[in-house]
C-alpha cells in the first residue's frame, strides 16, 4: 500500500452521526414514551459518543424502573456520580432538548444510528482479522481464522436482523389459514415438505418448518438410507417461483443441506445412484458393470447433476460451524431442509472440559431447535440408540432407548424409530436337531414369518408434538438401500 494511501486510511473518521444521536436522546428526554419506540432498535454501545452511550444507558434504566428521565433527573444523577462534566454539563442537557426529534423520524434516526454502529463493527472486525492474520495465535491456522471471522460476521448479521417481536392473534390466524390452504391445494393434502413416502406423509403431514425431527435406530436398521431417500425425494421434487423482487420462493420440494458426518459425499452419491439405477452399491464401487449398467449410471448422473442437494461431509463438525454453514447456504443458494447424519458426531466447542456428554448433547439439541426456528426450516437429525434394545425380546425401540435421551426427547418435535424385524429374525434361524422332533416345525414357523416380513420396515413415531403417534410400514430393498411405499396388494400381515 502506498504511504499516502496508508496515511489516509488512518485518518478516516469512524462512521457516525452525532446529530442523529442528539435528536434521539433529546426526544427521549422530552417524552419518555419515545424510548419505547427505539428500545428494540438501539443498545447503548450503538452510540458513537461515549457521553451519548452513558446518557442513553442511564435514561433507559430510569424509564425501565418507572422513573422519569428528563433534564432535571439526569442532571441530579450525574452530579451525584460526579460525572456531570464528562457528559458536557447541564448546558449540554439543555442542548439535547433543543435537538429533539418529534414524530416518526425518531425511529428513522434510531435505525440510522444502528446502521452506523454496524459499519463501525465491520471496521473493527476487519482490523482484527488483519492483525490476527499478521500475528496469529498458536492454535489459529488459516482455517480457524476463517471460522472465527465467519462467526463474527454472522453474529453481526443477526444483530442487523431484528426479531419479529409480538404479532397479533389475527396475524397468527392468517398464517395458520395459509398453511391449511397450501395443504388443501396440494395433492395429498400435505402442509409440510413431502417425503414422497405416502403413509409417512399421511401420519406427519410432511416435514414442517421450524420443527426438529429425530430419526433413530440401531446399526443396520437403515436410518441413513431412509434419511438419504427423504433428502433425495425432497430435492427431486423442488420447484420454485420467481417473486417480484427477483428472489426465488420454493413452492414444491426443498433445497436440501445434508451434513454427512460419518459418510463421505462420494459414498452418499453412490447410494443415490444405486437407488436410481437399481445397481447395487457394491457393484458400483467394485466396477462390476457391463455396458448397459454404465450407460444407466451415466444417464442417472446427468439427471441428478442439477439436484438442489448440497453435502457437507466434514467429520467432527462443531455445532457453531454447522449453524454458520447452514446460514451461509441459505443466503447463497436457499435452504428448505437440513439433514444431519448423525447427532452424536457433532462436537461442542465451549471450552468446558468438565461438561459430560449428556450436557453436550443438551447444548446440541437446544441449538438445533433454535437453528430450525431461526432459519424457518425443518431439521432431520439422525440419532443412535443405546444397546438396551438388544437386551429385550421385543427389540422395537422406545423413547427411553435414545442415547442421552432427556434433551433429545424434550427438544424434538417429532421422534421416529426405524425398525426391521427381518434383520433380527434372519439371525435367529432355528437349526435342525435330530433329537428334537419339533425342530422342523419351528423352522417352518420361522420361514413363514420371514416370508411375511420380507422387504418390510417399520417407522415407529414415538413422539409427535402436533399429531398422532403410531407405526408406518414401508418397503425396503436392502440391495440398493431404498425405502419406498409398500404395495399392500395381496399382502397380509399378522398384527403385533
C-alpha positions as CSV (number, residue, x, y, z in Angstrom):
1,X,0.0,0.0,0.0
2,X,1.5,3.5,-0.9
3,X,2.4,5.6,2.0
4,X,-0.2,8.3,1.2
5,X,-2.9,5.7,1.0
6,X,-1.9,4.2,4.3
7,X,-2.0,7.7,5.9
8,X,-5.4,8.5,4.5
9,X,-6.7,5.2,5.9
10,X,-5.6,6.0,9.4
11,X,-7.2,9.5,9.3
12,X,-10.6,8.3,8.2
13,X,-13.3,9.0,10.7
14,X,-15.3,6.1,12.0
15,X,-18.9,6.2,10.6
16,X,-21.1,8.2,12.9
17,X,-23.9,10.9,13.0
18,X,-23.8,12.9,16.3
19,X,-26.8,15.0,15.2
20,X,-29.0,11.9,14.9
21,X,-27.8,10.7,18.3
22,X,-28.6,14.0,19.9
23,X,-32.0,14.0,18.2
24,X,-32.9,10.6,19.6
25,X,-31.6,11.4,23.1
26,X,-33.5,14.8,23.1
27,X,-36.7,13.1,22.1
28,X,-36.4,10.6,25.0
29,X,-35.7,13.4,27.5
30,X,-38.6,15.4,26.1
31,X,-41.1,12.5,26.2
32,X,-40.1,9.2,27.8
33,X,-42.6,7.4,25.6
34,X,-40.1,7.9,22.7
35,X,-37.9,5.4,24.4
36,X,-40.4,2.6,23.8
37,X,-40.1,3.3,20.0
38,X,-36.4,2.8,19.9
39,X,-35.8,0.3,22.7
40,X,-35.9,-2.7,20.4
41,X,-33.6,-1.0,17.9
42,X,-30.8,0.6,19.9
43,X,-28.2,-0.5,22.5
44,X,-26.1,1.9,24.5
45,X,-23.0,0.7,22.5
46,X,-24.6,1.8,19.3
47,X,-24.0,5.4,20.1
48,X,-20.6,6.8,18.9
49,X,-20.0,9.4,21.5
50,X,-19.2,8.0,24.9
51,X,-21.3,10.7,26.6
52,X,-24.3,9.6,24.5
53,X,-23.7,6.0,25.5
54,X,-23.8,6.9,29.1
55,X,-26.9,9.2,28.8
56,X,-28.9,6.6,26.9
57,X,-27.9,3.8,29.3
58,X,-28.9,5.8,32.4
59,X,-32.1,7.1,30.8
60,X,-33.1,3.6,29.7
61,X,-32.5,2.3,33.3
62,X,-34.6,5.0,34.8
63,X,-37.5,4.5,32.4
64,X,-37.5,0.7,32.9
65,X,-37.7,1.3,36.7
66,X,-40.7,3.5,36.2
67,X,-38.9,6.8,37.0
68,X,-38.9,9.9,34.9
69,X,-35.8,10.5,32.8
70,X,-35.5,14.2,31.9
71,X,-33.0,17.1,32.2
72,X,-33.6,17.5,35.9
73,X,-33.3,13.8,37.0
74,X,-30.4,13.1,34.7
75,X,-28.5,16.2,36.0
76,X,-29.1,15.0,39.6
77,X,-27.9,11.5,38.7
78,X,-24.7,12.6,37.1
79,X,-24.0,15.2,39.8
80,X,-24.2,12.5,42.5
81,X,-21.9,10.3,40.4
82,X,-19.5,13.3,39.8
83,X,-19.8,12.7,36.1
84,X,-21.7,15.8,35.0
85,X,-18.7,17.4,33.4
86,X,-18.0,14.2,31.5
87,X,-21.3,14.3,29.7
88,X,-21.0,18.0,28.8
89,X,-22.6,19.6,31.9
90,X,-26.1,20.9,32.5
91,X,-25.8,23.1,29.4
92,X,-25.4,20.1,27.2
93,X,-28.6,18.5,28.5
94,X,-30.5,21.7,27.5
95,X,-28.9,21.5,24.0
96,X,-30.2,17.9,23.7
97,X,-33.7,19.0,24.4
98,X,-33.4,21.7,21.7
99,X,-32.2,19.0,19.3
100,X,-35.1,16.6,20.0
101,X,-36.8,14.9,17.1
102,X,-40.5,14.5,17.0
103,X,-42.8,12.1,15.3
104,X,-41.8,9.0,13.2
105,X,-38.4,10.4,12.4
106,X,-37.3,9.2,15.9
107,X,-37.4,5.6,14.6
108,X,-35.7,6.6,11.4
109,X,-32.8,8.2,13.3
110,X,-32.6,5.1,15.6
111,X,-32.2,2.8,12.5
112,X,-29.5,5.2,11.1
113,X,-27.6,5.1,14.4
114,X,-27.7,1.3,14.5
115,X,-26.6,1.0,10.8
116,X,-23.6,3.3,11.5
117,X,-22.7,1.2,14.6
118,X,-22.8,-2.0,12.5
119,X,-20.5,-0.3,10.0
120,X,-18.1,0.6,12.8
121,X,-18.2,-3.0,13.9
122,X,-17.3,-4.1,10.4
123,X,-14.3,-1.8,10.5
124,X,-13.3,-3.4,13.9
125,X,-13.7,-6.9,12.6
126,X,-11.6,-6.1,9.5
127,X,-8.8,-4.6,11.7
128,X,-9.0,-7.6,14.0
129,X,-8.8,-10.0,11.0
130,X,-5.8,-8.2,9.7
131,X,-4.0,-8.2,13.0
132,X,-4.8,-11.9,13.6
133,X,-3.6,-12.9,10.1
134,X,-0.3,-11.0,10.5
135,X,0.4,-12.3,14.0
136,X,-1.7,-15.5,14.6
137,X,-2.0,-17.2,17.9
138,X,-0.5,-20.7,18.4
139,X,-3.8,-22.5,17.5
140,X,-5.0,-20.1,14.9
141,X,-4.2,-21.6,11.5
142,X,-5.9,-20.2,8.4
143,X,-9.0,-22.4,8.6
144,X,-9.5,-21.5,12.3
145,X,-9.2,-17.8,11.5
146,X,-11.8,-18.1,8.7
147,X,-14.2,-19.9,11.1
148,X,-13.8,-17.1,13.7
149,X,-14.3,-14.5,11.0
150,X,-17.5,-16.2,9.8
151,X,-18.8,-16.4,13.4
152,X,-18.2,-12.7,14.0
153,X,-19.8,-11.7,10.7
154,X,-22.9,-13.9,11.3
155,X,-23.3,-12.6,14.8
156,X,-23.2,-9.1,13.3
157,X,-25.7,-10.1,10.7
158,X,-28.0,-11.4,13.4
159,X,-27.7,-8.1,15.1
160,X,-28.8,-6.4,11.9
161,X,-32.0,-8.5,11.6
162,X,-34.4,-7.7,14.4
163,X,-36.8,-10.3,15.6
164,X,-40.5,-10.2,14.7
165,X,-41.5,-9.4,18.3
166,X,-45.1,-9.7,19.1
167,X,-47.7,-10.4,16.4
168,X,-51.4,-10.1,16.9
169,X,-53.6,-13.2,17.1
170,X,-55.3,-12.0,13.9
171,X,-51.9,-12.2,12.1
172,X,-51.2,-15.7,13.6
173,X,-54.6,-16.8,12.3
174,X,-53.8,-15.6,8.8
175,X,-50.6,-17.6,8.8
176,X,-52.4,-20.7,10.1
177,X,-55.0,-20.3,7.3
178,X,-52.3,-20.0,4.7
179,X,-50.8,-23.3,5.9
180,X,-54.2,-25.0,5.7
181,X,-54.8,-23.5,2.3
182,X,-51.5,-24.8,1.0
183,X,-52.3,-28.3,2.3
184,X,-55.8,-28.1,0.7
185,X,-54.4,-27.2,-2.7
186,X,-51.5,-29.6,-2.7
187,X,-52.2,-33.1,-3.9
188,X,-52.1,-35.5,-0.9
189,X,-53.1,-32.7,1.5
190,X,-49.6,-32.3,2.8
191,X,-48.8,-29.0,4.5
192,X,-45.1,-29.5,5.1
193,X,-42.2,-30.8,2.8
194,X,-43.3,-34.2,1.5
195,X,-41.1,-37.2,1.9
196,X,-42.7,-38.9,-1.0
197,X,-43.4,-41.9,1.3
198,X,-47.2,-41.9,1.3
199,X,-48.0,-43.5,4.6
200,X,-45.3,-41.4,6.4
201,X,-46.6,-38.2,4.9
202,X,-50.2,-39.1,5.9
203,X,-49.0,-39.5,9.5
204,X,-46.8,-36.5,9.7
205,X,-48.3,-34.1,7.1
206,X,-44.8,-33.8,5.7
207,X,-41.9,-32.0,7.5
208,X,-43.0,-28.7,8.9
209,X,-40.8,-25.6,9.0
210,X,-39.1,-24.8,12.3
211,X,-39.5,-28.4,13.5
212,X,-36.7,-30.6,14.9
213,X,-37.2,-34.2,13.8
214,X,-35.2,-37.1,15.3
215,X,-34.8,-40.3,13.3
216,X,-33.2,-43.0,15.5
217,X,-32.3,-46.7,15.1
218,X,-29.8,-49.3,15.9
219,X,-26.9,-50.0,13.4
220,X,-28.1,-51.7,10.2
221,X,-31.7,-50.7,10.6
222,X,-31.4,-48.3,7.7
223,X,-31.7,-44.8,9.3
224,X,-29.0,-43.3,7.0
225,X,-30.7,-44.9,4.0
226,X,-34.1,-43.5,5.0
227,X,-32.7,-40.0,5.5
228,X,-30.9,-40.2,2.2
229,X,-34.1,-41.3,0.4
230,X,-36.1,-38.4,2.0
231,X,-33.4,-35.9,1.1
232,X,-33.4,-37.1,-2.5
233,X,-37.2,-37.2,-2.8
234,X,-37.4,-33.6,-1.4
235,X,-34.7,-32.3,-3.7
236,X,-36.1,-34.1,-6.7
237,X,-39.5,-32.5,-6.2
238,X,-38.0,-29.0,-6.0
239,X,-39.8,-26.3,-7.8
240,X,-39.6,-22.5,-7.2
241,X,-41.3,-19.4,-8.4
242,X,-39.5,-16.0,-9.0
243,X,-41.0,-13.3,-6.9
244,X,-41.5,-9.6,-7.8
245,X,-38.2,-8.7,-6.1
246,X,-36.3,-11.3,-8.1
247,X,-35.9,-13.8,-5.3
248,X,-37.0,-17.4,-5.5
249,X,-39.7,-18.9,-3.4
250,X,-39.9,-22.7,-3.0
251,X,-43.4,-24.0,-3.9
252,X,-42.7,-27.7,-4.1
253,X,-40.0,-29.9,-2.6
254,X,-36.9,-28.4,-1.0
255,X,-33.4,-27.2,-1.3
256,X,-31.6,-29.7,1.0
257,X,-28.4,-29.3,3.1
258,X,-27.1,-32.7,4.1
259,X,-24.4,-32.8,6.8
260,X,-22.9,-36.2,6.5
261,X,-20.5,-36.5,9.5
262,X,-19.8,-40.3,9.0
263,X,-20.1,-40.9,5.3
264,X,-18.2,-39.1,2.5
265,X,-20.0,-37.2,-0.2
266,X,-18.9,-39.8,-2.7
267,X,-20.4,-42.6,-0.7
268,X,-23.6,-40.7,-0.3
269,X,-23.8,-40.0,-4.1
270,X,-23.1,-43.7,-4.7
271,X,-26.1,-44.6,-2.6
272,X,-28.4,-42.3,-4.5
273,X,-27.1,-43.6,-7.8
274,X,-27.7,-47.2,-6.7
275,X,-31.3,-46.2,-5.7
276,X,-32.0,-44.5,-9.0
277,X,-30.4,-47.2,-11.3
278,X,-31.1,-50.4,-9.3
279,X,-27.4,-51.3,-9.5
280,X,-26.1,-52.3,-6.0
281,X,-23.6,-50.0,-4.3
282,X,-21.2,-52.9,-4.1
283,X,-21.2,-53.4,-7.8
284,X,-20.7,-49.7,-8.5
285,X,-17.8,-49.5,-6.1
286,X,-16.2,-52.7,-7.4
287,X,-16.7,-51.6,-11.1
288,X,-18.6,-54.8,-11.7
289,X,-20.6,-53.3,-14.6
290,X,-21.5,-54.1,-18.1
291,X,-22.0,-51.6,-20.9
292,X,-25.7,-51.3,-20.2
293,X,-25.0,-50.7,-16.5
294,X,-22.5,-48.0,-17.2
295,X,-25.0,-46.3,-19.6
296,X,-27.6,-46.3,-16.9
297,X,-25.2,-44.7,-14.4
298,X,-24.2,-42.1,-17.0
299,X,-27.9,-41.2,-17.6
300,X,-28.7,-41.1,-13.9
301,X,-25.7,-38.8,-13.3
302,X,-26.8,-36.4,-15.9
303,X,-30.3,-36.4,-14.5
304,X,-29.1,-35.8,-10.9
305,X,-26.4,-33.1,-11.7
306,X,-28.8,-30.2,-11.1
307,X,-30.4,-31.6,-8.0
308,X,-30.6,-28.9,-5.2
309,X,-28.9,-31.2,-2.7
310,X,-25.8,-29.9,-1.0
311,X,-23.5,-32.2,1.0
312,X,-21.0,-31.2,3.8
313,X,-19.0,-34.2,4.8
314,X,-16.8,-32.5,7.4
315,X,-16.2,-35.0,10.2
316,X,-16.5,-33.9,13.8
317,X,-18.1,-30.6,12.8
318,X,-19.0,-28.3,15.8
319,X,-22.5,-27.1,16.3
320,X,-21.3,-23.5,15.7
321,X,-19.7,-24.4,12.4
322,X,-22.8,-26.3,11.4
323,X,-25.1,-23.4,12.1
324,X,-22.8,-20.9,10.3
325,X,-22.6,-23.1,7.2
326,X,-26.3,-23.6,7.1
327,X,-26.9,-19.9,7.3
328,X,-24.4,-19.4,4.5
329,X,-26.1,-21.9,2.3
330,X,-29.5,-20.4,2.9
331,X,-28.2,-17.0,1.8
332,X,-26.3,-18.2,-1.2
333,X,-28.4,-21.0,-2.7
334,X,-31.6,-21.1,-0.5
335,X,-32.3,-23.8,2.1
336,X,-35.6,-25.6,2.9
337,X,-34.5,-28.7,4.7
338,X,-31.4,-29.8,6.8
339,X,-30.4,-33.4,7.3
340,X,-27.7,-34.4,9.8
341,X,-26.2,-37.8,10.0
342,X,-25.8,-38.1,12.9
343,X,-26.3,-36.1,16.0
344,X,-23.8,-37.8,18.3
345,X,-20.9,-36.9,16.0
346,X,-21.5,-33.2,16.4
347,X,-19.0,-31.6,18.7
348,X,-19.3,-28.7,21.1
349,X,-16.5,-26.1,21.3
350,X,-17.4,-24.3,24.6
351,X,-14.1,-24.6,26.3
352,X,-15.7,-26.5,29.2
353,X,-13.7,-29.7,29.6
354,X,-15.8,-30.7,32.6
355,X,-19.0,-31.0,30.6
356,X,-20.2,-34.6,30.2
357,X,-21.7,-35.9,27.0
358,X,-25.3,-35.6,28.3
359,X,-24.7,-31.9,28.8
360,X,-23.1,-31.5,25.4
361,X,-26.0,-33.3,23.7
362,X,-28.3,-31.0,25.5
363,X,-26.5,-28.0,24.1
364,X,-26.6,-29.5,20.6
365,X,-30.3,-30.3,20.6
366,X,-31.2,-26.9,22.0
367,X,-29.0,-25.2,19.4
368,X,-30.5,-27.3,16.6
369,X,-34.1,-26.5,17.7
370,X,-33.1,-22.8,17.8
371,X,-31.5,-23.1,14.3
372,X,-34.7,-24.7,12.9
373,X,-36.7,-21.7,14.2
374,X,-34.1,-19.2,13.1
375,X,-33.8,-20.4,9.5
376,X,-37.5,-21.5,9.4
377,X,-36.7,-24.9,8.0
378,X,-37.2,-28.4,9.4
379,X,-34.1,-30.2,10.6
380,X,-34.0,-34.0,10.4
381,X,-31.2,-35.3,12.8
382,X,-30.3,-38.9,13.0
383,X,-29.5,-40.4,16.4
384,X,-28.1,-43.6,17.8
385,X,-29.9,-45.8,20.2
386,X,-28.5,-47.4,23.4
387,X,-27.7,-51.1,23.5
388,X,-30.6,-51.7,25.9
389,X,-32.7,-52.5,22.8
390,X,-30.7,-55.7,22.2
391,X,-31.4,-57.0,25.7
392,X,-35.1,-57.2,25.2
393,X,-37.1,-59.9,23.5
394,X,-39.1,-57.3,21.6
395,X,-36.5,-55.1,20.0
396,X,-38.8,-52.4,18.9
397,X,-37.2,-49.1,20.1
398,X,-38.8,-46.8,22.7
399,X,-38.1,-43.2,23.7
400,X,-36.1,-44.3,26.6
401,X,-33.6,-46.1,24.3
402,X,-32.4,-42.8,22.9
403,X,-28.8,-42.1,23.9
404,X,-28.7,-39.1,26.2
405,X,-32.4,-39.3,25.8
406,X,-33.6,-36.5,28.1
407,X,-32.8,-33.5,26.0
408,X,-33.4,-35.2,22.6
409,X,-36.9,-36.2,23.6
410,X,-37.6,-32.8,25.2
411,X,-36.4,-30.6,22.3
412,X,-37.6,-32.7,19.4
413,X,-41.0,-32.0,17.8
414,X,-41.0,-35.5,16.3
415,X,-39.1,-38.6,17.3
416,X,-39.1,-41.6,14.9
417,X,-37.5,-45.0,15.0
418,X,-36.5,-47.3,12.2
419,X,-37.1,-51.0,12.9
420,X,-36.7,-54.1,10.7
421,X,-37.8,-57.3,12.2
422,X,-36.4,-59.1,9.3
423,X,-32.8,-58.1,10.3
424,X,-33.2,-59.8,13.8
425,X,-35.3,-62.8,12.6
426,X,-32.8,-63.7,9.9
427,X,-30.1,-64.1,12.6
428,X,-32.2,-66.4,14.7
429,X,-32.9,-69.2,12.2
430,X,-33.5,-72.4,14.1
431,X,-31.2,-75.3,13.2
432,X,-32.2,-78.9,12.5
433,X,-32.0,-81.1,15.6
434,X,-32.5,-84.8,15.0
435,X,-33.2,-85.3,18.7
436,X,-35.9,-82.7,18.7
437,X,-39.0,-83.8,16.6
438,X,-40.4,-80.2,16.8
439,X,-37.3,-78.6,15.2
440,X,-38.8,-78.9,11.7
441,X,-42.0,-77.3,12.9
442,X,-40.0,-74.4,14.5
443,X,-38.1,-73.9,11.2
444,X,-41.4,-73.9,9.3
445,X,-42.9,-71.3,11.6
446,X,-39.7,-69.2,11.3
447,X,-39.8,-69.5,7.5
448,X,-43.4,-68.5,7.4
449,X,-42.7,-65.4,9.5
450,X,-39.7,-64.5,7.3
451,X,-41.9,-64.6,4.2
452,X,-44.4,-62.3,5.9
453,X,-41.9,-59.6,6.9
454,X,-39.5,-59.8,4.0
455,X,-38.8,-56.4,2.5
456,X,-40.8,-54.6,5.1
457,X,-39.5,-51.9,7.5
458,X,-41.4,-50.1,10.3
459,X,-41.1,-46.4,11.1
460,X,-42.4,-46.0,14.7
461,X,-43.4,-42.5,15.5
462,X,-42.8,-42.3,19.3
463,X,-43.5,-38.6,19.7
464,X,-45.2,-36.0,17.6
465,X,-45.9,-32.7,19.2
466,X,-48.7,-31.7,16.8
467,X,-50.1,-35.0,15.7
468,X,-50.7,-38.7,16.4
469,X,-48.1,-41.3,17.2
470,X,-48.1,-44.8,15.8
471,X,-46.5,-47.1,13.3
472,X,-45.9,-46.8,9.5
473,X,-44.9,-49.7,7.3
474,X,-42.5,-49.1,4.4
475,X,-41.0,-51.2,1.7
476,X,-37.2,-51.7,2.0
477,X,-34.9,-53.1,-0.7
478,X,-31.6,-54.0,1.1
479,X,-29.7,-54.5,-2.1
480,X,-30.0,-50.8,-3.1
481,X,-30.8,-49.5,0.4
482,X,-34.1,-47.9,-0.8
483,X,-37.2,-47.2,1.2
484,X,-40.5,-46.9,-0.7
485,X,-44.2,-47.1,-0.5
486,X,-45.5,-50.6,0.5
487,X,-47.6,-52.3,-2.1
488,X,-50.3,-53.8,0.0
489,X,-51.9,-55.8,-2.8
490,X,-52.0,-59.4,-1.7
491,X,-50.0,-58.7,1.5
492,X,-51.4,-59.9,4.8
493,X,-49.5,-59.4,8.0
494,X,-50.1,-60.6,11.5
495,X,-50.9,-57.8,13.9
496,X,-48.3,-57.5,16.6
